[in-house]
Amino acid sequence: MTSSYTQLIKNLEYLKLNQMITHLDDVIDFINANSLSFVEGLIKLTTHEIDFKEANMIRSMVKVGVFPHTKGIEGFDFGFQPNINRQQILDFTTLRFLETQENIVFLGPSGVGKTHLATSIGICAAKKRYSTYFIKCHELLQQLKRAKLENRLDVRLKHFTKYKLLIINELGYLPIDKEDSKLFFQLIDMRYEKKSTILTTNINFNNWDEVFYDAVIANAILDRILHHAHIISISGKSYRLKDHFNQEGE
């Protein structure tokens, strides 16, 4: 005759509740030692399963985001870039800007930490299970251009529009022709006031018409990006040069 304990294990196996199986004995002992009710014990047991699945979900969301690294905001050296408002960046990690469909633009020369900050905020969003995606601007435009040639531009635009947070890195580092500018405008227009976008760029806003080779399109893109945006201008030194100088001094 099958004992009730054995039957419970079989039921949990059938339901694929492996964490509940793993922690079952410890929870039973804890219930008995602390005279817990059936409901209290069940809550404790099911919490193990939920915590495990939540952790897996977070890992999956971070993986889907294809971030260039997994450095958190705690790894950013604010002391090296004193002109950055630390509290403002920490406020971004609360993800309040996502709820109000606001954008963030990190503006500054190469190596000052723009990508690190953008990625760290993106990882916070992914860990809170907001759909998040990181992509370099050049790669984004290449994908849109290829999709247009294959008559599936609408599908690709909808793909990039669906993300609650889209991080577009290195805008302006490579030239953008007039056709690409139109594709970029379509994406920004579809996300406007619906989803949040983080951009990193080394190009001042008054020079964007040179990047996009069309003043009308550049202004239309800027208008939509900056309408509800936080602008973080970083004028500090390069982290990469800092590491280089440190190595030279050793």
Contacts in CASP RR format, 6 or more apart in sequence:
PFRMAT RR
TARGET T0000
AUTHOR 0000-0000-0000
METHOD contacts of the structure
MODEL  1
MTSSYTQLIKNLEYLKLNQMITHLDDVIDFINANSLSFVEGLIKLTTHEI
DFKEANMIRSMVKVGVFPHTKGIEGFDFGFQPNINRQQILDFTTLRFLET
QENIVFLGPSGVGKTHLATSIGICAAKKRYSTYFIKCHELLQQLKRAKLE
NRLDVRLKHFTKYKLLIINELGYLPIDKEDSKLFFQLIDMRYEKKSTILT
TNINFNNWDEVFYDAVIANAILDRILHHAHIISISGKSYRLKDHFNQEGE
2 10 0 8 1.000
8 24 0 8 1.000
9 21 0 8 1.000
9 24 0 8 1.000
12 18 0 8 1.000
12 20 0 8 1.000
12 21 0 8 1.000
12 24 0 8 1.000
13 21 0 8 1.000
17 49 0 8 1.000
18 49 0 8 1.000
19 48 0 8 1.000
19 49 0 8 1.000
19 51 0 8 1.000
19 52 0 8 1.000
19 53 0 8 1.000
20 45 0 8 1.000
20 46 0 8 1.000
20 48 0 8 1.000
20 49 0 8 1.000
22 48 0 8 1.000
23 45 0 8 1.000
23 48 0 8 1.000
24 45 0 8 1.000
27 41 0 8 1.000
27 44 0 8 1.000
27 45 0 8 1.000
27 48 0 8 1.000
30 36 0 8 1.000
30 41 0 8 1.000
30 44 0 8 1.000
31 40 0 8 1.000
31 41 0 8 1.000
31 44 0 8 1.000
36 44 0 8 1.000
57 129 0 8 1.000
58 126 0 8 1.000
58 127 0 8 1.000
58 129 0 8 1.000
61 126 0 8 1.000
61 127 0 8 1.000
61 129 0 8 1.000
61 130 0 8 1.000
61 131 0 8 1.000
61 132 0 8 1.000
62 70 0 8 1.000
62 123 0 8 1.000
62 126 0 8 1.000
62 127 0 8 1.000
64 126 0 8 1.000
64 131 0 8 1.000
64 132 0 8 1.000
64 133 0 8 1.000
65 126 0 8 1.000
65 132 0 8 1.000
65 133 0 8 1.000
65 134 0 8 1.000
66 133 0 8 1.000
66 134 0 8 1.000
66 135 0 8 1.000
67 119 0 8 1.000
67 122 0 8 1.000
67 123 0 8 1.000
67 126 0 8 1.000
67 134 0 8 1.000
68 115 0 8 1.000
68 119 0 8 1.000
68 134 0 8 1.000
68 169 0 8 1.000
69 116 0 8 1.000
69 119 0 8 1.000
70 123 0 8 1.000
71 116 0 8 1.000
71 119 0 8 1.000
71 120 0 8 1.000
72 119 0 8 1.000
72 120 0 8 1.000
72 123 0 8 1.000
72 124 0 8 1.000
73 89 0 8 1.000
73 90 0 8 1.000
73 93 0 8 1.000
73 117 0 8 1.000
73 120 0 8 1.000
73 121 0 8 1.000
73 124 0 8 1.000
75 116 0 8 1.000
75 120 0 8 1.000
76 89 0 8 1.000
76 113 0 8 1.000
76 116 0 8 1.000
76 117 0 8 1.000
76 120 0 8 1.000
77 239 0 8 1.000
78 84 0 8 1.000
78 86 0 8 1.000
78 89 0 8 1.000
80 237 0 8 1.000
80 239 0 8 1.000
80 242 0 8 1.000
81 112 0 8 1.000
81 113 0 8 1.000
81 234 0 8 1.000
81 236 0 8 1.000
81 237 0 8 1.000
83 233 0 8 1.000
83 234 0 8 1.000
83 235 0 8 1.000
83 236 0 8 1.000
84 117 0 8 1.000
84 232 0 8 1.000
84 234 0 8 1.000
85 232 0 8 1.000
88 230 0 8 1.000
88 232 0 8 1.000
89 117 0 8 1.000
89 121 0 8 1.000
89 232 0 8 1.000
92 104 0 8 1.000
92 121 0 8 1.000
92 230 0 8 1.000
93 120 0 8 1.000
93 121 0 8 1.000
93 124 0 8 1.000
95 124 0 8 1.000
95 125 0 8 1.000
95 128 0 8 1.000
95 130 0 8 1.000
97 103 0 8 1.000
97 104 0 8 1.000
97 196 0 8 1.000
97 230 0 8 1.000
98 125 0 8 1.000
98 130 0 8 1.000
98 164 0 8 1.000
98 165 0 8 1.000
98 196 0 8 1.000
100 228 0 8 1.000
101 193 0 8 1.000
101 194 0 8 1.000
101 195 0 8 1.000
101 196 0 8 1.000
101 228 0 8 1.000
102 196 0 8 1.000
102 228 0 8 1.000
102 229 0 8 1.000
102 230 0 8 1.000
103 196 0 8 1.000
103 197 0 8 1.000
103 198 0 8 1.000
103 199 0 8 1.000
103 225 0 8 1.000
103 226 0 8 1.000
103 228 0 8 1.000
103 229 0 8 1.000
103 230 0 8 1.000
104 118 0 8 1.000
104 121 0 8 1.000
104 196 0 8 1.000
104 197 0 8 1.000
104 198 0 8 1.000
104 199 0 8 1.000
104 229 0 8 1.000
104 230 0 8 1.000
104 232 0 8 1.000
105 198 0 8 1.000
105 199 0 8 1.000
105 200 0 8 1.000
105 201 0 8 1.000
105 225 0 8 1.000
105 226 0 8 1.000
105 229 0 8 1.000
105 230 0 8 1.000
105 231 0 8 1.000
105 232 0 8 1.000
106 113 0 8 1.000
106 114 0 8 1.000
106 117 0 8 1.000
106 118 0 8 1.000
106 198 0 8 1.000
106 199 0 8 1.000
106 200 0 8 1.000
106 201 0 8 1.000
106 232 0 8 1.000
106 234 0 8 1.000
107 114 0 8 1.000
107 200 0 8 1.000
107 201 0 8 1.000
107 202 0 8 1.000
107 203 0 8 1.000
107 204 0 8 1.000
107 205 0 8 1.000
107 231 0 8 1.000
107 232 0 8 1.000
107 233 0 8 1.000
107 234 0 8 1.000
108 114 0 8 1.000
108 201 0 8 1.000
108 202 0 8 1.000
108 233 0 8 1.000
108 234 0 8 1.000
108 235 0 8 1.000
109 202 0 8 1.000
109 234 0 8 1.000
109 235 0 8 1.000
109 236 0 8 1.000
109 238 0 8 1.000
110 173 0 8 1.000
110 202 0 8 1.000
110 238 0 8 1.000
110 240 0 8 1.000
111 238 0 8 1.000
111 239 0 8 1.000
111 240 0 8 1.000
111 241 0 8 1.000
112 234 0 8 1.000
112 235 0 8 1.000
112 236 0 8 1.000
112 237 0 8 1.000
112 238 0 8 1.000
112 239 0 8 1.000
113 234 0 8 1.000
113 239 0 8 1.000
114 169 0 8 1.000
114 200 0 8 1.000
114 201 0 8 1.000
114 234 0 8 1.000
115 169 0 8 1.000
115 170 0 8 1.000
115 200 0 8 1.000
116 239 0 8 1.000
117 232 0 8 1.000
118 134 0 8 1.000
118 167 0 8 1.000
118 169 0 8 1.000
118 198 0 8 1.000
118 200 0 8 1.000
119 134 0 8 1.000
119 167 0 8 1.000
121 198 0 8 1.000
122 132 0 8 1.000
122 134 0 8 1.000
122 165 0 8 1.000
122 167 0 8 1.000
122 198 0 8 1.000
123 132 0 8 1.000
125 132 0 8 1.000
125 164 0 8 1.000
125 165 0 8 1.000
126 132 0 8 1.000
130 164 0 8 1.000
130 165 0 8 1.000
131 162 0 8 1.000
131 163 0 8 1.000
131 164 0 8 1.000
131 165 0 8 1.000
132 163 0 8 1.000
132 164 0 8 1.000
132 165 0 8 1.000
132 166 0 8 1.000
132 167 0 8 1.000
133 160 0 8 1.000
133 163 0 8 1.000
133 165 0 8 1.000
133 166 0 8 1.000
133 167 0 8 1.000
134 167 0 8 1.000
134 169 0 8 1.000
135 143 0 8 1.000
135 160 0 8 1.000
135 166 0 8 1.000
135 167 0 8 1.000
135 168 0 8 1.000
135 169 0 8 1.000
136 168 0 8 1.000
136 169 0 8 1.000
136 170 0 8 1.000
137 168 0 8 1.000
137 169 0 8 1.000
137 170 0 8 1.000
137 171 0 8 1.000
137 172 0 8 1.000
137 173 0 8 1.000
137 174 0 8 1.000
137 176 0 8 1.000
137 184 0 8 1.000
138 170 0 8 1.000
138 173 0 8 1.000
138 174 0 8 1.000
140 160 0 8 1.000
140 168 0 8 1.000
140 184 0 8 1.000
140 187 0 8 1.000
141 176 0 8 1.000
141 180 0 8 1.000
141 183 0 8 1.000
141 184 0 8 1.000
143 156 0 8 1.000
144 153 0 8 1.000
144 156 0 8 1.000
144 157 0 8 1.000
144 180 0 8 1.000
144 183 0 8 1.000
144 184 0 8 1.000
144 187 0 8 1.000
145 179 0 8 1.000
145 180 0 8 1.000
145 183 0 8 1.000
147 153 0 8 1.000
147 155 0 8 1.000
147 156 0 8 1.000
147 157 0 8 1.000
148 183 0 8 1.000
153 183 0 8 1.000
157 186 0 8 1.000
157 187 0 8 1.000
157 190 0 8 1.000
158 190 0 8 1.000
160 166 0 8 1.000
160 187 0 8 1.000
160 191 0 8 1.000
161 187 0 8 1.000
161 190 0 8 1.000
161 191 0 8 1.000
161 194 0 8 1.000
161 195 0 8 1.000
163 195 0 8 1.000
164 195 0 8 1.000
164 196 0 8 1.000
165 195 0 8 1.000
165 196 0 8 1.000
165 197 0 8 1.000
165 198 0 8 1.000
166 191 0 8 1.000
166 195 0 8 1.000
166 196 0 8 1.000
166 197 0 8 1.000
166 198 0 8 1.000
167 197 0 8 1.000
167 198 0 8 1.000
167 199 0 8 1.000
167 200 0 8 1.000
168 197 0 8 1.000
168 198 0 8 1.000
168 199 0 8 1.000
168 200 0 8 1.000
169 200 0 8 1.000
170 200 0 8 1.000
170 201 0 8 1.000
170 202 0 8 1.000
171 199 0 8 1.000
171 200 0 8 1.000
171 201 0 8 1.000
171 203 0 8 1.000
171 211 0 8 1.000
172 201 0 8 1.000
172 202 0 8 1.000
172 203 0 8 1.000
172 211 0 8 1.000
173 202 0 8 1.000
175 211 0 8 1.000
176 184 0 8 1.000
176 211 0 8 1.000
176 212 0 8 1.000
176 213 0 8 1.000
177 213 0 8 1.000
178 212 0 8 1.000
178 213 0 8 1.000
178 214 0 8 1.000
178 217 0 8 1.000
181 212 0 8 1.000
181 213 0 8 1.000
181 214 0 8 1.000
181 217 0 8 1.000
181 218 0 8 1.000
181 221 0 8 1.000
182 217 0 8 1.000
184 212 0 8 1.000
184 221 0 8 1.000
185 217 0 8 1.000
185 220 0 8 1.000
185 221 0 8 1.000
188 197 0 8 1.000
188 221 0 8 1.000
188 224 0 8 1.000
188 225 0 8 1.000
189 220 0 8 1.000
189 224 0 8 1.000
191 197 0 8 1.000
192 224 0 8 1.000
192 227 0 8 1.000
193 227 0 8 1.000
193 228 0 8 1.000
197 225 0 8 1.000
199 225 0 8 1.000
203 210 0 8 1.000
203 211 0 8 1.000
205 222 0 8 1.000
205 226 0 8 1.000
208 218 0 8 1.000
208 221 0 8 1.000
208 222 0 8 1.000
209 215 0 8 1.000
209 218 0 8 1.000
209 219 0 8 1.000
211 218 0 8 1.000
212 218 0 8 1.000
212 221 0 8 1.000
END
